[in-house]
Amino acid sequence: MKGEKPVKIPADAAFLLEKLNQKGHEAYVVGGCVRDALLGRTPQDWDLCTSALPEETAAIFSDHKLVLDGLVHGTVGVVRNGVLYEITTFRTESGYADARHPDEVRFVRRIEEDLARRDFTVNAMAYHPEKGLVDCFGGKNDLQKGILRCVGDPDTRFHEDALRILRAIRFAAVYGLSVEEETARAALRLCPQLSRISAERIGAELTRFLCGADAPRMIADFWPILSVILPEIGEENWNAVSERMKATEPRLILRLAVLLYPAKEDAQRLLWRLRVAKNTAQQVLSLLQRQDPALPEKAALRLILGQLGEDLTRLRLQLDKALTGDETSFLRQTELLDEILRNGDCCSLSQLAVSGTDLQKLGFWGPQIGQVLQTLLLAVVREEAKNEKTVLLSLAERER
């Protein structure tokens, strides 16, 4: 692991640290950015924590654009070179009436107190380029051993914020970690608390979880957690979901389709409940649509390609493989798809050699035009007629 080397902090984050230090305050980069850097990954965000009170932080960076939405919880957003950096005062928390947010936040002056309130040891590390790593709870060692462990008592951590239960399996799935035994037992025991968390927050965590390489393993081991938020799947189906997901690449659209397949009749409602983005939801529903016409394999594949496009069609083939376990059929259909694309076969109305205007000239009007075009497309994809204007117009004449 690359944690033996110093954490390379971006210049702008380093500037913010130095500015706080110059004013006599402690400051560190903290949390996920430290974890990712130790793993050799590129952090998406660089969060800072400091002994400076929020109003002191705001005053120090008054020459920058500030975002003060989180001020009540001690967070000042500082925009530097177009990037938002969140700087949060060292704090402790108490009282979690809604199982999500602290009722009281108390600002403190020691980094150790701040780290003690965090969820998992791998997220409870701070770093300063001169002082080095602050790791009070063995987060670096847990990373090296591939373990996800709560900071302190797991029951306390999960009672404070029930969303941490879902975050636990998300971190394990994304980072390839094993959930420590006491943490796992507490997560399974307290998972009914997830019913108190908003659907929006659940959906955001779930979609990130599904894209983790180890999501299938986590589903097999922790399906009761997922059953709380998706009871429609049915307890008897979770093992099949896990096995099917092993056969798919970690693409959100594909894995949502695998996840929701046992409850496909309710898929649209579930996607809405989880606040899945509209475009993503539509693509998932397209993959789950199974009413294919009774056509020869190649003809059916042409129609699917015309309806879904190449990317979704390839995901559809992966989904079929996951559902049936038929690797031979998957390889054959993939070869057929490549052949169809290579040959530029007609697969959609837009590729037909005739248009609605052409049919109007033959005397077709209104809904009849669409019906005839579909008939012509079906004849072409079945290789019963060539995609040539004269041939198709002649065929259309027979439909009058």
C-alpha positions in Angstrom: 0.0 0.0 0.0 1.2 3.5 -0.8 0.5 4.8 2.7 4.2 4.7 3.5 4.7 7.7 1.3 3.6 11.2 2.3 0.1 12.2 1.1 0.3 14.4 -1.9 -2.0 17.3 -1.2 -3.1 19.5 -4.1 -1.6 23.0 -4.2 -4.9 24.8 -3.4 -5.7 22.5 -0.4 -2.1 23.0 0.8 -2.6 26.8 0.5 -5.7 26.6 2.7 -3.9 24.6 5.3 -1.0 27.0 5.4 -3.2 30.1 5.6 -5.0 28.6 8.7 -1.6 27.6 10.2 -0.3 31.2 9.7 -3.2 32.5 11.7 -2.3 30.2 14.6 -4.8 27.4 14.0 -4.4 23.7 13.6 -5.6 22.3 10.2 -5.6 19.0 8.4 -7.0 17.3 5.4 -9.3 14.6 6.7 -11.5 11.7 6.0 -12.1 10.1 2.6 -9.3 12.0 0.9 -6.7 10.6 3.3 -8.1 7.1 2.9 -8.0 7.3 -0.9 -4.5 8.8 -0.9 -3.2 6.0 1.3 -4.8 3.5 -1.1 -3.1 5.1 -4.1 -6.4 6.4 -5.4 -7.1 9.9 -6.6 -9.4 11.6 -4.1 -12.5 13.3 -5.6 -12.7 15.9 -2.8 -10.3 17.3 -0.3 -12.0 18.2 3.0 -10.2 20.1 5.7 -10.8 20.3 9.5 -9.4 23.0 11.8 -9.3 24.3 15.3 -10.5 27.6 14.0 -14.1 28.5 14.8 -16.4 28.9 11.8 -16.5 32.7 12.0 -12.7 32.7 12.2 -12.4 30.5 9.1 -14.8 32.8 7.3 -12.8 35.9 8.3 -9.5 34.3 7.2 -10.9 33.5 3.7 -13.0 36.6 3.3 -11.2 37.4 0.1 -12.6 34.1 -1.4 -16.1 33.2 -2.4 -17.7 31.5 0.6 -20.5 28.9 0.9 -22.1 29.2 4.3 -25.0 26.7 4.1 -23.3 24.4 6.7 -22.2 27.1 9.1 -24.5 25.9 11.9 -22.6 22.6 11.9 -19.2 24.3 11.7 -18.6 24.0 7.9 -17.4 26.9 5.8 -17.1 26.3 2.0 -14.2 28.1 0.4 -14.1 28.3 -3.4 -10.6 28.5 -4.8 -9.8 28.3 -8.5 -13.4 27.1 -9.1 -13.1 24.2 -6.6 -15.2 24.0 -3.4 -13.2 23.0 -0.3 -15.2 22.4 2.9 -13.4 23.4 6.1 -15.1 22.2 9.3 -14.2 23.1 12.8 -13.2 20.3 15.1 -16.4 19.2 16.8 -18.2 16.6 18.8 -21.9 15.6 18.3 -24.7 14.4 20.6 -28.3 13.5 20.4 -29.6 11.9 17.2 -33.4 12.0 17.5 -34.0 11.4 13.8 -31.3 8.6 13.6 -29.4 10.8 11.1 -28.5 14.3 12.3 -27.0 15.4 15.6 -29.2 17.5 17.9 -26.2 19.3 19.3 -22.8 20.2 17.9 -20.0 21.3 20.2 -16.9 22.8 18.8 -13.6 21.6 20.3 -9.9 22.4 19.9 -8.4 18.9 19.6 -8.3 16.9 16.4 -8.5 13.6 18.4 -12.0 14.6 19.7 -13.2 15.3 16.2 -11.9 12.0 14.8 -13.6 10.1 17.6 -17.1 11.1 16.3 -16.5 9.7 12.8 -18.1 6.5 11.4 -15.3 4.1 10.4 -11.6 3.9 11.3 -10.6 4.2 7.6 -12.4 7.5 7.5 -11.1 8.7 10.8 -7.6 9.8 9.8 -6.2 13.3 9.3 -3.0 14.4 7.6 -0.7 17.5 7.7 2.3 17.7 5.4 4.6 18.6 8.4 2.9 16.7 11.3 2.2 13.6 9.2 -0.7 11.2 9.8 -3.1 11.5 12.8 -4.5 8.0 13.2 -6.0 7.5 16.6 -8.1 4.4 15.8 -5.9 2.2 13.6 -7.4 3.2 10.3 -4.2 2.7 8.3 -3.7 -0.7 9.8 -7.3 -1.6 9.0 -6.8 -0.5 5.4 -3.7 -2.6 5.1 -5.6 -5.7 6.5 -8.7 -4.9 4.3 -11.0 -4.4 7.3 -13.9 -2.0 7.7 -14.5 -1.3 11.4 -16.6 1.3 13.3 -14.8 3.9 15.4 -15.6 2.8 19.0 -18.8 1.0 19.7 -20.7 0.0 16.5 -24.1 0.1 18.1 -23.4 3.7 19.1 -22.2 4.7 15.7 -25.3 3.1 13.9 -27.8 4.5 16.5 -26.3 8.0 15.8 -26.8 7.7 12.0 -28.6 4.7 10.6 -27.4 5.5 7.1 -24.0 4.4 8.2 -25.3 0.8 8.1 -25.8 1.1 4.3 -22.5 3.1 4.0 -20.7 0.2 5.7 -21.6 -2.3 2.9 -21.0 0.4 0.3 -17.5 1.1 1.5 -16.8 -2.7 1.7 -18.1 -3.2 -1.8 -16.2 -0.3 -3.4 -12.9 -0.8 -1.6 -12.9 -4.6 -1.3 -13.0 -4.6 2.5 -14.3 -7.2 4.9 -16.7 -5.9 7.5 -15.3 -6.6 11.0 -17.3 -9.1 13.0 -18.8 -6.8 15.7 -19.5 -4.1 13.1 -21.3 -6.6 10.9 -23.4 -8.0 13.7 -24.4 -4.5 14.8 -25.3 -3.6 11.2 -27.5 -6.6 10.7 -29.1 -6.2 14.2 -29.9 -2.5 13.7 -30.8 -2.4 10.0 -34.5 -1.9 10.6 -33.5 1.7 11.6 -32.9 2.3 7.9 -36.6 2.7 7.5 -36.2 6.1 9.2 -33.8 7.4 6.5 -35.1 9.5 3.6 -35.5 7.6 0.2 -33.3 10.2 -1.4 -30.4 9.4 0.9 -31.0 5.7 0.6 -31.0 5.9 -3.2 -27.8 7.9 -3.3 -26.0 5.3 -1.2 -27.5 2.3 -3.0 -26.5 3.4 -6.4 -22.9 3.9 -5.3 -23.0 0.5 -3.6 -24.1 -1.3 -6.7 -21.2 0.1 -8.7 -18.7 -1.5 -6.3 -16.8 -4.5 -7.6 -17.7 -6.5 -4.5 -21.4 -5.6 -4.4 -22.3 -9.3 -5.2 -20.4 -10.5 -2.1 -22.0 -7.9 0.1 -25.5 -8.8 -1.2 -24.9 -12.4 -0.3 -23.6 -11.6 3.2 -25.8 -8.6 4.1 -29.1 -9.1 2.1 -31.2 -8.4 5.3 -30.0 -4.8 5.1 -31.1 -4.4 1.5 -34.3 -6.2 2.3 -35.3 -3.4 4.6 -35.1 -0.8 1.9 -36.3 -3.1 -0.9 -38.7 -5.6 0.6 -40.3 -6.0 -2.8 -37.4 -8.1 -4.0 -38.4 -10.9 -1.6 -36.1 -12.7 0.8 -36.0 -15.8 -1.4 -34.5 -13.9 -4.3 -31.4 -12.3 -2.8 -29.1 -15.2 -3.4 -30.1 -15.2 -7.1 -29.5 -11.5 -7.3 -26.0 -11.9 -5.9 -25.2 -14.7 -8.3 -26.5 -12.9 -11.3 -24.7 -9.7 -10.4 -21.4 -11.7 -10.5 -21.9 -12.1 -14.2 -22.2 -8.3 -14.9 -19.8 -5.5 -15.1 -20.3 -2.8 -12.5 -22.4 -0.5 -14.6 -25.2 1.2 -12.7 -27.9 0.7 -15.3 -27.1 -3.0 -15.7 -26.8 -3.7 -11.9 -30.1 -1.8 -11.2 -31.7 -4.1 -13.8 -30.3 -7.2 -12.1 -31.4 -5.9 -8.7 -34.9 -5.1 -9.7 -35.6 -8.0 -12.0 -37.4 -10.1 -9.3 -39.7 -7.1 -8.8 -39.8 -6.0 -12.4 -43.5 -5.3 -12.4 -42.8 -2.7 -9.7 -39.5 -1.4 -11.2 -40.8 1.9 -12.3 -42.3 2.7 -8.9 -39.1 1.5 -7.1 -36.9 3.6 -9.3 -39.0 6.7 -8.6 -39.0 5.9 -4.8 -35.2 5.7 -4.8 -35.0 9.0 -6.7 -33.0 7.4 -9.5 -32.3 10.0 -12.3 -35.0 10.0 -14.9 -32.7 9.1 -17.8 -31.1 6.2 -15.9 -34.5 4.9 -14.8 -35.7 4.9 -18.4 -32.7 2.9 -19.5 -33.2 0.4 -16.7 -36.8 -0.1 -17.7 -35.7 -0.5 -21.3 -33.4 -3.4 -20.3 -36.2 -5.0 -18.2 -38.7 -4.9 -21.1 -38.8 -8.6 -22.0 -41.7 -8.7 -24.5 -39.6 -9.5 -27.6 -41.5 -10.6 -30.8 -41.4 -14.2 -31.7 -38.6 -13.7 -34.3 -35.5 -15.6 -35.4 -32.6 -14.7 -33.2 -30.8 -12.3 -35.7 -34.1 -10.5 -36.6 -35.0 -10.0 -32.9 -31.5 -8.7 -32.2 -31.8 -6.2 -35.1 -35.1 -4.9 -33.5 -33.5 -4.6 -30.1 -30.6 -2.7 -31.5 -32.9 -0.4 -33.3 -34.8 0.3 -30.1 -32.0 0.5 -27.6 -28.8 1.5 -29.5 -25.5 -0.3 -29.4 -24.5 0.4 -25.7 -27.8 -0.6 -24.2 -28.1 -3.7 -26.5 -24.7 -5.0 -25.2 -25.9 -4.4 -21.7 -29.2 -6.3 -22.6 -27.1 -9.2 -23.7 -25.2 -9.2 -20.4 -28.5 -9.0 -18.5 -29.8 -12.0 -20.5 -26.6 -13.9 -19.7 -26.9 -13.1 -16.0 -30.5 -14.2 -15.9 -30.0 -17.5 -17.8 -26.4 -18.3 -17.1 -26.1 -19.2 -20.8 -22.6 -18.1 -21.8 -22.8 -19.9 -25.1 -25.8 -17.9 -26.2 -24.2 -14.7 -25.0 -21.1 -15.2 -27.1 -23.2 -16.2 -30.2 -25.5 -13.1 -29.8 -22.5 -10.9 -29.3 -21.0 -12.2 -32.6 -24.3 -11.6 -34.3 -24.5 -8.1 -33.0 -21.0 -7.4 -34.2 -21.9 -8.7 -37.7 -25.1 -6.6 -37.8 -23.2 -3.5 -36.9 -20.4 -4.3 -39.3 -22.8 -4.8 -42.2 -24.9 -1.7 -41.4 -28.1 -3.7 -41.3 -31.4 -1.8 -41.2 -32.7 -2.0 -37.6 -35.0 0.9 -37.2 -37.6 3.0 -39.0 -35.0 5.8 -39.5 -32.9 3.4 -41.5 -35.8 2.3 -43.8 -35.4 3.3 -47.5 -38.9 4.7 -47.4 -40.5 7.3 -45.2 -43.9 8.4 -44.1 -43.9 11.0 -46.9 -43.4 8.3 -49.4 -46.4 6.4 -48.0 -48.5 9.5 -48.1 -47.9 9.7 -51.8 -49.4 6.2 -52.1 -52.5 7.4 -50.3 -51.8 6.3 -46.7 -52.8 8.7 -43.9 -52.7 9.0 -40.1 -52.0 5.9 -37.9 -52.0 3.7 -41.0 -48.6 5.2 -42.0 -47.0 4.0 -38.8 -48.6 0.6 -39.0 -47.3 0.1 -42.6 -43.8 1.3 -41.7 -43.7 -1.2 -38.9 -44.8 -4.0 -41.3 -42.0 -2.9 -43.7 -39.4 -2.8 -41.0 -40.4 -6.3 -39.8 -40.1 -7.6 -43.4 -36.6 -6.1 -43.7 -35.2 -7.3 -40.3 -36.6 -10.8 -41.1 -34.8 -10.7 -44.4 -38.1 -11.2 -46.3 -37.6 -7.9 -48.3 -34.5 -5.9 -49.3 -34.2 -2.4 -47.8 -34.7 -0.8 -51.2 -37.2 1.9 -52.0 -38.8 0.2 -55.0 -39.1 -3.1 -53.2 -40.6 -1.5 -50.1 -43.1 0.7 -52.0 -44.2 -2.4 -53.9 -44.7 -4.2 -50.6 -46.6 -1.3 -49.2 -49.0 -1.3 -52.1 -50.2 -4.7 -51.0 -51.1 -3.3 -47.6 -53.7 -0.9 -49.1 
